[in-house]
Amino acid sequence: MSADVDSTTTTTTEATTATGDVATTTKAPAASDPTTTADAATTADATRAAKERDARDAKTVVEVSTNFQNAAINNLQINAATVASSRTRTVGKLDEQDINRVLRNFVTPKSFADALHALSTDHVVVLEGRIGDGRHAAAVALLQELTDERLNMLSPNISLADLADRDYEASQGFIVVDRIVERESSDTDFVWRTVRDRVRSCAAYLVITSASGATSAIESVKHIRWERPDLDQLLRAHLPDLDEERLGELIARIPNPWRMADVARLCERFNERQSTDDAIEVFGVAAKERVREWFAEDRTLREILAVATLSFASGANHREFESHLARLEERYRTQIPADDDKPGVPDVLPARRKALLGESSLIEEKRTQVGLKSRTVLVFRSPSHRRWVLERLWRHYDNTLWDPVRAWIDDSLLDLDGYELAHGLAQLAEIDYDEVNDSYLYPWSTGARGWPGQVAATYVLWLMCEDDMLSRLALKTATRWATEGSPKQRWTAAIAFSGELGRLYLADAIRRLWNLITQSRESDPAARYALAALFGYLVSTDGDASLILRVLLRHERKFAKTDRRVYGLTMTSILAVLSAWDDQAHQPSVFRLLRAQPERLELVVSLWACPLRNSYYRRDAIEALVAGIKSLERVSEDPQREVRELGEALADVLTAEEQALLLQGIQALRNRSRERAALLEALLQALTNTLRKMTVKGTP
């Protein structure tokens, strides 16, 4: 098994595409041009139409992520939400910075000794507990006690069978945080024993965390019930200079249940010299109490529906908000008919806006500036209010409210701000994930509300990634769509893995997208464009984009002579990645990667050489290369040098014959476009010089 990503390849001659079509056998050319059977003009027109369609599809996929990122920036301006601290790595190697961040002021609880003894004896231990009790940090601390070697985070979606089969490097530590537990079978304990024996035989160490009661009694591997440290012990570790009086005051004000991460944030605020009132707001105490007081008073139907509306439509202006509220009221009254003896039309027009924004209201106006435009929008008085309003609405009101809410949201998908809607649903998922999944995510993912619903479902999963626990639920959901879902759900899963979910769980995303690619036909580009979009997203967010390049290069070498169909899909996936365009940087994503990480040049040219060597794909590869070179004129301080280095690197991986074909292709493209750009001349010169040297030396 590869250390980067394990891929399962489908090689059947018939497969179902992401859009639901059945694919017939597709034989990709291995080393020669396909036989032309149609009229040349007709073929050219068909090829041009296919390229235009593919370009639109690629743009559509990328726009989902781009629109989401733009909306996130706008949301920060409107709701003044606190930017979340950087997330600890979820999958992959933990570096020193990751470890230091996790273990900063770590406090050893009573159950630590038992867990350490089990890990040192069996090399595997499972920590069971509740959300926010510090099991992630405990896993790192336990491994640090037993090894100085590399620590690795494995996917929470990994199965027991995969844990039993994978290779473990000697002396290294492996962590699975909140493993997603599959359905148990009669041989579950046997598989656990196999996992233990496998890890032990490799002289490695494995710590798994899971929810309490996630598995039945297991005898082969020790499951430790994890208890978090006492609150006063934790605060003393974080705030050693705090006097007893202030410590007691702080303990009294921290609400139960509390999370270790929230206590750490509280202490950070204290160390920044913030007041107790300001520091304690990491728990949303004031906001929660304000919402509790508001709901404690008698509220009109319109007031309840107004806060319900704003929970999914924050940032709307007055007209937009009132339109949304009117639709929700209509939906409510359709389900709950008014009494027959309702009063007539009042003589006085009610001042509804004034009532909506009164001193006791949870809603306020806010003036925002977006570019050169300013607008007045409606928001909650505190960004934290939305979370507590949703909890009160869910805990206090039954389907009499929530059925109309669901119907209103379904009806208004095209009118609601997609990001704000998803934000509200992601926060509702923290309260009751089943409601969000059953009422919204599942039907939307199947295409029940068309493309807008699929995009909305994707946004919800991406916003769930802001929370550790919810991010793992998002991974589980998208994986289920990709592996067990309908064609529409597989398409939704592909889009979901192309953004933040894919960045957090990169190995899972590449594996699932590759499976979707191999299940499709070459004429169905959905999954490969999702892979290209993920590559672009990783480049723009400083993720490990090079992993995608390494995986594709490995697949090209594997399938070039063994499976022509999958080889063709690999080549079109490579071209999609190399052609992925970054609108913000005004250049292909792969060129942005090279400018940020020039050490990746050898990897990039090795991958580019794959389609350049094949006459069937060479023209598209050259067009992508030329597009990137042209972009350097706009973004590079020394484009001539960068092009020269690129040309020399390409020459190093291509034979003399392949270089000559590349030169011919570039010259033909230049002649067709009648361009004589200086950068193209620089590339041609670099290749020509290298080719002359190879010819003089007699290099084949």
C-alpha positions in Angstrom: 0.0 0.0 0.0 1.3 3.5 -0.8 2.1 5.8 2.0 0.4 8.7 0.1 -3.0 7.3 -0.9 -4.5 3.8 -1.4 -6.5 3.6 -4.6 -9.0 1.0 -5.7 -9.3 0.9 -9.5 -12.3 -0.2 -11.4 -11.4 -1.9 -14.7 -14.7 -3.3 -15.8 -15.7 -2.6 -19.4 -19.0 -1.0 -18.4 -19.3 1.6 -15.7 -21.9 4.1 -14.4 -21.0 7.7 -14.8 -21.4 10.5 -12.3 -24.4 11.8 -14.2 -26.1 8.4 -14.4 -25.2 7.3 -17.9 -23.9 3.8 -18.6 -20.5 3.9 -20.3 -19.5 1.5 -23.0 -16.0 0.2 -23.3 -13.6 3.1 -23.8 -10.2 2.2 -25.2 -7.7 5.0 -24.9 -4.8 5.1 -27.3 -1.5 4.0 -25.7 1.1 5.4 -28.0 -0.4 6.2 -31.4 -3.2 8.4 -32.9 -6.6 6.8 -33.1 -8.0 5.9 -36.5 -10.0 8.6 -38.1 -13.3 7.3 -39.5 -15.3 10.5 -39.8 -15.0 13.4 -42.1 -12.1 15.7 -41.0 -14.3 18.8 -40.8 -17.0 17.0 -38.8 -14.4 15.6 -36.4 -12.9 19.0 -35.9 -16.3 20.5 -35.1 -17.0 17.7 -32.7 -13.7 18.2 -31.0 -14.1 21.9 -30.7 -17.6 21.4 -29.2 -16.3 18.9 -26.8 -13.6 21.2 -25.6 -16.1 24.1 -25.2 -18.3 21.8 -23.1 -15.4 20.6 -21.0 -14.3 24.1 -20.4 -17.8 25.0 -19.2 -17.9 22.0 -16.9 -14.5 22.8 -15.5 -15.5 26.4 -14.9 -18.7 25.3 -13.2 -16.9 23.0 -10.7 -14.3 25.7 -9.9 -17.0 28.4 -9.5 -18.6 26.4 -6.7 -15.4 26.8 -4.6 -14.6 30.3 -5.8 -18.1 31.5 -4.9 -17.9 29.9 -1.5 -14.6 31.5 -0.7 -15.9 34.9 -1.7 -19.0 34.4 0.4 -16.9 33.5 3.4 -15.0 36.8 3.1 -18.3 38.7 2.8 -19.7 36.8 5.8 -16.8 38.0 8.0 -17.5 41.6 7.1 -21.2 41.3 7.7 -21.3 39.1 10.8 -18.0 40.1 12.3 -17.5 36.5 13.3 -14.3 35.5 15.0 -11.8 33.8 12.7 -11.2 30.3 13.9 -7.7 29.3 14.9 -5.7 27.1 12.6 -6.9 23.5 12.7 -4.4 20.8 13.7 -3.6 18.5 10.9 -6.3 15.9 10.4 -4.4 13.5 8.1 -0.7 13.1 7.4 2.5 13.7 9.2 2.5 15.8 12.4 5.3 18.2 12.3 6.9 19.8 15.4 4.6 22.9 15.2 1.5 20.6 15.2 2.8 18.6 18.2 3.7 21.7 20.2 0.3 23.3 19.5 -1.5 20.1 20.6 0.6 19.5 23.7 0.8 23.1 24.9 -0.1 23.1 28.6 -1.2 19.4 28.4 -2.4 18.2 31.7 -2.1 14.5 32.5 -5.4 13.0 33.8 -5.9 10.0 36.0 -6.5 7.6 33.1 -3.2 8.4 31.4 -1.2 5.8 33.2 -3.6 3.0 32.3 -3.6 4.0 28.7 0.2 4.2 28.6 0.6 0.8 30.1 -1.8 -0.7 27.5 0.0 1.1 24.6 3.4 0.0 25.8 2.3 -3.6 26.2 0.0 -4.2 23.2 1.2 -1.3 20.9 -2.5 -0.4 20.4 -5.0 1.3 22.6 -8.4 2.9 22.2 -9.4 6.0 24.1 -13.2 6.3 24.6 -14.8 9.5 25.8 -16.9 12.6 25.0 -16.4 15.4 22.6 -13.8 18.0 23.8 -12.3 15.8 26.5 -8.7 16.0 25.2 -8.3 12.6 23.7 -6.6 13.9 20.6 -3.9 15.6 22.7 -3.7 12.5 24.9 -3.0 10.4 21.9 -0.1 12.6 20.9 1.2 12.7 24.5 1.1 8.9 24.8 3.0 8.4 21.7 5.6 11.0 22.7 6.3 8.9 25.8 7.2 5.8 23.8 8.8 7.0 20.6 10.8 9.9 19.2 10.0 8.9 15.6 7.5 10.4 13.2 3.8 10.7 14.2 1.2 10.1 11.6 -2.5 11.0 11.5 -4.7 8.4 9.7 -8.1 9.1 8.3 -11.0 8.7 10.7 -12.8 6.9 7.9 -10.3 4.0 7.9 -11.9 0.6 8.5 -10.6 -2.1 10.9 -9.8 -4.2 7.8 -7.6 -1.4 6.4 -5.9 -1.0 9.8 -5.1 -4.7 9.8 -3.8 -4.7 6.2 -1.7 -1.5 6.1 2.1 -1.2 6.6 3.4 0.5 9.8 6.9 1.9 9.8 8.9 0.7 12.8 8.9 2.9 15.9 6.6 5.4 14.3 3.3 6.4 16.0 -0.1 6.4 14.3 -3.3 8.2 15.4 -6.9 7.8 14.4 -9.0 10.6 15.9 -12.7 9.8 16.4 -12.7 6.8 14.1 -15.9 6.4 12.2 -17.1 3.0 13.4 -18.5 0.6 10.8 -21.2 -1.9 11.5 -19.9 -4.7 13.8 -19.9 -8.3 12.8 -19.3 -11.6 14.5 -15.6 -11.4 13.8 -15.0 -7.9 15.0 -12.9 -9.0 18.0 -10.9 -11.2 15.7 -10.2 -8.3 13.4 -9.1 -6.1 16.4 -6.7 -8.9 17.4 -5.3 -8.8 13.8 -4.8 -5.1 14.0 -3.0 -5.5 17.3 -0.7 -8.2 16.0 0.0 -6.3 12.9 1.1 -3.1 14.7 3.0 -5.1 17.2 4.9 -7.1 14.6 5.9 -3.8 12.9 7.2 -2.4 16.2 4.9 0.6 15.8 2.3 2.2 18.0 -1.3 3.0 17.3 -3.7 5.1 19.3 -7.4 5.3 18.3 -10.0 7.6 19.8 -13.7 7.0 19.6 -17.0 8.0 21.3 -18.0 6.2 24.4 -19.9 3.0 23.7 -19.1 3.2 20.0 -18.0 -0.5 20.1 -19.2 -3.5 22.1 -17.0 -5.3 24.6 -13.6 -6.0 22.9 -11.1 -8.3 24.6 -8.2 -8.2 22.3 -7.5 -4.4 22.4 -7.7 -2.4 25.6 -10.4 0.3 25.5 -9.8 3.0 28.1 -12.6 5.2 29.3 -11.0 8.7 29.1 -11.6 11.2 31.8 -10.6 14.8 31.3 -8.6 16.6 34.1 -10.4 18.5 36.8 -11.1 22.1 35.8 -9.0 23.7 38.6 -6.1 21.5 37.6 -6.4 22.5 34.0 -6.7 26.2 34.8 -3.6 26.1 37.1 -1.6 24.5 34.3 -2.6 27.2 31.8 -2.6 30.2 34.3 0.0 29.5 36.9 0.1 33.1 38.1 -3.7 33.4 38.7 -4.5 34.0 42.4 -6.9 31.8 44.3 -9.7 34.3 44.3 -9.8 34.9 40.6 -9.4 31.2 40.0 -12.5 30.5 42.0 -14.4 33.2 40.3 -13.4 31.8 36.9 -14.4 28.2 37.8 -17.8 29.4 39.0 -18.5 31.2 35.7 -17.4 28.4 33.3 -20.5 26.6 32.1 -20.9 22.9 31.9 -20.3 21.0 29.7 -17.0 22.6 28.7 -14.5 21.5 26.1 -10.7 21.5 26.7 -10.2 23.6 23.6 -12.5 26.3 24.9 -10.7 26.4 28.2 -7.4 26.8 26.3 -8.9 29.7 24.3 -10.2 31.2 27.6 -6.7 31.1 29.1 -5.2 32.6 25.9 -7.5 35.6 26.4 -6.4 35.9 30.0 -2.8 35.9 29.0 -3.6 38.7 26.5 -4.8 40.7 29.5 -8.4 40.6 28.6 -11.0 41.1 31.3 -12.8 38.1 32.8 -16.1 39.2 31.1 -14.4 39.3 27.7 -12.4 36.1 28.2 -15.4 34.1 29.3 -17.2 34.9 26.1 -15.3 32.0 24.4 -18.2 30.0 25.8 -20.8 32.4 24.5 -22.2 32.9 28.0 -23.6 36.3 27.5 -25.1 35.5 24.1 -26.6 32.3 25.4 -28.1 34.1 28.4 -29.5 36.9 26.2 -31.2 34.4 24.0 -32.6 32.5 27.0 -34.1 35.7 28.4 -35.6 36.6 25.0 -37.3 33.3 24.6 -38.5 33.3 28.3 -40.9 36.2 27.5 -44.1 35.6 25.5 -43.3 36.0 21.9 -45.6 36.5 18.9 -45.6 34.1 16.0 -44.0 36.8 13.8 -41.2 37.2 16.3 -40.5 33.5 16.4 -40.6 33.2 12.6 -38.4 36.3 12.2 -35.5 34.8 14.2 -36.0 31.5 12.4 -35.7 33.3 9.1 -32.6 35.2 10.1 -30.9 32.0 11.2 -30.8 31.0 7.5 -30.8 34.4 5.9 -28.4 36.6 7.9 -27.0 39.5 5.9 -30.2 40.1 3.8 -31.4 43.7 3.4 -34.8 44.8 4.6 -36.7 43.9 1.4 -35.0 40.6 1.0 -35.5 39.6 4.6 -39.2 40.7 4.6 -39.7 38.6 1.5 -38.2 35.6 3.1 -40.2 36.1 6.3 -43.4 36.5 4.3 -42.8 33.2 2.5 -42.1 31.4 5.8 -45.3 32.9 7.3 -47.2 31.7 4.2 -45.8 28.2 4.6 -46.7 28.2 8.3 -50.3 29.4 7.7 -50.7 26.9 4.9 -50.0 24.1 7.4 -51.6 25.7 10.4 -54.8 27.4 9.0 -55.9 30.5 10.9 -59.2 30.5 12.8 -62.4 31.3 10.8 -63.3 34.2 13.0 -60.0 36.1 12.3 -60.3 39.9 12.7 -60.7 42.2 9.7 -58.1 44.5 8.3 -56.8 46.9 10.9 -57.3 50.7 10.4 -53.7 51.4 11.5 -50.8 50.0 9.4 -48.6 48.2 11.9 -45.0 49.4 12.3 -43.5 46.0 11.7 -40.0 47.1 11.1 -39.9 49.1 14.3 -41.2 46.1 16.2 -38.7 43.8 14.6 -35.7 46.1 15.6 -36.9 47.1 19.1 -34.5 47.4 22.0 -35.3 43.9 23.3 -34.9 42.4 19.8 -32.1 39.9 18.9 -32.0 41.5 15.5 -30.2 44.7 14.4 -29.3 46.7 11.4 -25.7 46.8 10.2 -24.1 49.0 7.6 -21.6 47.1 5.5 -19.1 48.1 2.8 -18.4 45.6 0.0 -16.0 47.2 -2.5 -17.4 50.6 -3.5 -21.0 49.6 -2.5 -22.5 50.0 1.0 -25.7 48.4 2.1 -27.8 48.1 5.2 -28.4 44.5 6.2 -30.1 42.6 9.1 -28.0 40.4 11.4 -28.2 39.0 15.0 -26.8 41.5 17.6 -24.1 39.0 18.3 -22.8 36.4 15.8 -23.1 33.8 18.6 -26.9 34.5 18.8 -27.6 32.3 15.7 -26.2 29.2 17.4 -28.3 29.6 20.6 -31.4 30.7 18.7 -31.3 27.5 16.6 -30.9 25.4 19.7 -33.9 27.1 21.5 -36.0 26.7 18.4 -35.1 23.1 18.0 -35.5 22.2 21.7 -38.7 24.1 22.2 -40.7 23.7 19.0 -41.9 20.7 17.2 -42.7 19.9 13.5 -45.4 22.6 13.6 -42.5 25.0 13.1 -39.8 22.9 11.5 -42.0 21.4 8.6 -42.8 24.9 7.3 -39.1 25.9 7.8 -38.0 23.0 5.6 -40.6 23.7 3.0 -39.7 27.4 2.9 -36.0 26.6 2.5 -36.7 24.1 -0.3 -38.8 26.7 -2.1 -36.3 29.5 -1.6 -33.0 27.8 -2.6 -32.5 30.1 -5.6 -33.3 33.2 -3.5 -31.5 32.6 -0.3 -27.8 33.4 0.1 -26.2 29.9 -0.3 -23.4 30.6 2.2 -25.7 32.0 4.9 -28.2 29.1 4.4 -25.4 26.6 4.7 -24.0 28.4 7.8 -27.4 28.1 9.5 -27.7 24.4 8.6 -24.1 23.6 9.7 -24.9 25.1 13.1 -28.2 23.1 13.3 -26.1 20.0 12.5 -24.2 20.6 15.7 -27.5 20.4 17.5 -29.1 17.6 15.6 -27.2 16.2 12.6 -29.9 13.6 11.7 -32.4 16.4 11.1 -30.0 18.2 8.8 -29.1 15.0 7.0 -32.6 13.6 6.6 -34.4 16.9 5.7 -31.8 18.6 3.6 -28.4 16.9 2.8 -29.8 13.6 1.6 -32.6 14.9 -0.7 -30.5 17.7 -2.0 -27.5 15.4 -2.8 -29.8 13.2 -4.9 -30.7 16.1 -7.1 -34.2 16.5 -5.7 -33.8 20.3 -5.8 -31.6 20.3 -8.9 -28.1 21.8 -9.1 -28.8 24.5 -6.5 -29.6 21.8 -3.9 -26.4 19.9 -4.7 -24.3 23.1 -4.3 -26.1 23.9 -1.0 -25.4 20.4 0.3 -21.7 20.9 -0.6 -21.6 24.2 1.2 -23.1 22.7 4.3 -20.4 20.0 4.4 -17.7 22.6 3.9 -18.9 24.7 6.7 -19.2 21.6 9.0 -15.4 21.3 8.5 -15.0 24.3 10.9 -15.7 21.9 13.8 -13.6 18.8 14.5 -16.5 16.5 15.2 -18.7 17.8 12.4 -15.9 17.6 9.9 -15.7 13.8 10.5 -19.5 13.6 10.0 -19.1 15.5 6.8 -16.4 13.0 5.6 -18.6 10.1 6.5 -21.5 11.6 4.6 -19.6 12.4 1.4 -17.9 9.0 1.5 -21.3 7.3 1.7 -22.6 9.3 -1.3 -19.5 8.4 -3.3 -19.5 4.7 -2.6 -23.2 3.8 -2.0 -25.1 6.7 -3.5 -27.0 7.4 -6.7 -25.3 8.9 -9.8 -26.4 12.4 -8.6 -25.0 11.7 -5.1 -21.7 10.6 -6.5 -21.6 13.9 -8.5 -22.4 15.8 -5.3 -19.7 13.9 -3.4 -17.1 14.8 -6.1 -17.9 18.5 -5.7 -17.7 18.2 -1.9 -14.3 16.6 -2.1 -13.0 19.4 -4.4 -12.9 22.0 -1.6 -12.4 22.3 2.2 -13.4 18.7 2.9 -10.8 17.5 0.5 -8.1 19.7 2.0 -8.8 18.4 5.5 -8.9 14.7 4.4 -6.7 14.8 1.3 -5.9 11.1 1.1 -9.6 10.2 1.4 -10.5 12.8 -1.2 -8.0 11.6 -3.8 -9.0 8.0 -3.3 -12.7 8.7 -3.6 -12.3 11.0 -6.6 -10.0 8.5 -8.3 -12.6 5.8 -7.8 -15.3 8.0 -9.3 -13.0 8.8 -12.3 -12.4 5.1 -13.0 -16.1 4.4 -12.7 -16.8 7.0 -15.4 -16.2 7.1 -19.1 -13.8 9.5 -20.8 -16.6 11.6 -22.2 -17.9 12.3 -18.7 -15.4 14.8 -17.1 -17.2 15.5 -13.8 -14.9 13.6 -11.4 -11.7 14.6 -13.0 -12.6 18.3 -13.0 -13.4 17.9 -9.3 -9.9 16.5 -8.9 -8.5 19.5 -10.8 -10.6 21.9 -8.7 -9.2 20.3 -5.5 -5.7 20.7 -6.9 -6.4 24.4 -7.5 -7.9 24.8 -4.0 -4.9 23.2 -2.4 -2.5 25.5 -4.3 -4.5 28.6 -3.2 -4.7 27.5 0.5 -1.1 26.2 0.8 -2.2 22.6 1.0 -0.3 19.6 -0.2 -1.2 20.0 -3.9 1.9 18.0 -5.0 0.3 14.8 -3.6 -2.2 14.9 -6.5 0.6 15.2 -9.0 2.5 12.3 -7.4 -0.6 10.0 -7.4 -1.3 10.8 -11.1 2.3 10.2 -12.1 2.2 6.8 -10.3 -1.1 5.9 -12.0 0.2 6.8 -15.5 3.2 4.6 -15.0 1.0 1.8 -13.6 -1.7 1.7 -16.3 0.3 2.7 -19.4 0.8 -0.9 -20.4 -1.8 -2.7 -18.3 -5.2 -1.0 -18.8 -5.8 1.2 -21.8 -9.1 2.4 -20.5 -7.9 3.6 -17.2 -4.7 4.9 -18.8 -6.9 7.1 -21.0 -8.8 8.4 -17.9 -5.5 9.0 -16.2 -4.2 11.1 -19.1 -7.4 13.2 -19.3 -7.2 13.7 -15.5 -3.6 14.9 -15.8 -4.6 17.4 -18.5 -7.5 18.6 -16.4 -5.1 19.3 -13.5 -2.4 20.9 -15.6 -5.1 23.1 -17.2 -6.8 24.2 -14.0 -7.0 28.0 -14.0 -6.7 30.2 -10.9 -8.8 33.3 -11.5 -7.4 35.1 -8.5 -3.8 34.6 -9.5 -4.6 35.0 -13.3 -2.6 31.9 -14.2 -2.9 28.1 -14.2 -2.8 26.6 -10.7 0.3 24.5 -11.6 2.2 27.6 -12.5 1.2 29.3 -9.2 2.5 26.1 -7.5 5.8 26.4 -9.3 6.2 30.0 -8.4 5.5 29.3 -4.7 7.4 26.0 -4.6 10.1 26.0 -7.3 11.4 22.7 -5.8 8.4 21.0 -7.4 9.7 21.7 -11.0 11.0 18.2 -11.6 7.7 16.6 -10.4 5.7 19.0 -12.6 7.7 18.4 -15.8 7.7 14.7 -15.2 3.9 14.7 -15.1 3.7 17.1 -18.1 5.9 14.8 -20.1 3.3 12.1 -19.9 0.7 13.6 -22.3 3.5 15.3 -24.3 4.9 11.9 -25.2 1.5 10.7 -26.6 0.4 12.1 -29.9 -3.3 11.8 -29.0 -2.9 14.1 -26.0 0.1 16.2 -27.1 -1.8 19.1 -28.6 -3.9 19.6 -25.4 -0.7 19.4 -23.3 1.0 22.0 -25.4 -2.0 24.3 -25.3 -2.0 24.1 -21.5 1.8 24.7 -21.4 1.5 27.7 -23.6 -1.4 29.2 -21.6 0.8 29.0 -18.5 3.8 30.6 -20.2 1.7 33.5 -21.5 0.4 34.1 -17.9 3.9 34.7 -16.7 4.0 38.0 -18.5 1.3 39.3 -16.1 2.6 37.8 -12.8 6.3 37.2 -13.0 9.1 39.7 -12.3 11.5 37.7 -14.5 9.3 35.6 -16.9 12.2 34.9 -19.3 14.2 33.2 -16.5 11.2 31.1 -15.4 10.4 30.0 -19.0 14.1 29.1 -19.6 14.2 27.0 -16.5 11.0 25.3 -17.4 12.2 24.5 -20.9 15.5 23.1 -19.6 13.7 21.0 -17.1 11.4 19.6 -19.8 14.4 18.9 -22.0 15.9 16.8 -19.1 12.9 14.4 -19.1 12.2 14.2 -22.8 14.2 12.3 -25.4 15.6 14.1 -28.4 12.7 12.7 -30.6 10.1 13.8 -28.0 11.7 17.3 -27.8 11.6 17.6 -31.6 7.9 16.7 -31.6 7.3 19.3 -28.8 9.1 22.0 -30.8 7.0 21.2 -33.8 3.8 21.4 -31.8 4.7 24.7 -30.2 5.7 26.2 -33.6 2.5 24.9 -35.2 0.4 26.5 -32.4 2.4 29.7 -32.7 1.9 29.8 -36.4 -1.9 29.2 -36.1 -2.3 32.0 -33.6 0.1 34.2 -35.5 1.7 35.1 -32.2 5.4 35.6 -31.8 5.4 36.2 -28.1 8.9 36.6 -26.6 8.2 34.0 -23.9 7.3 31.4 -26.5 10.5 32.2 -28.3 12.4 31.7 -25.0 10.9 28.3 -24.5 11.7 27.3 -28.1 15.2 28.5 -27.7 15.8 26.6 -24.5 14.5 23.4 -26.2 16.5 24.0 -29.4 19.7 24.6 -27.5 19.3 21.4 -25.5 18.4 19.4 -28.6 21.5 20.7 -30.4 23.7 19.6 -27.5 22.1 16.2 -27.4 22.6 15.8 -31.2 26.2 16.8 -31.0 26.8 14.2 -28.2 24.9 11.6 -30.1 22.3 11.2 -27.4 19.3 9.1 -28.7 
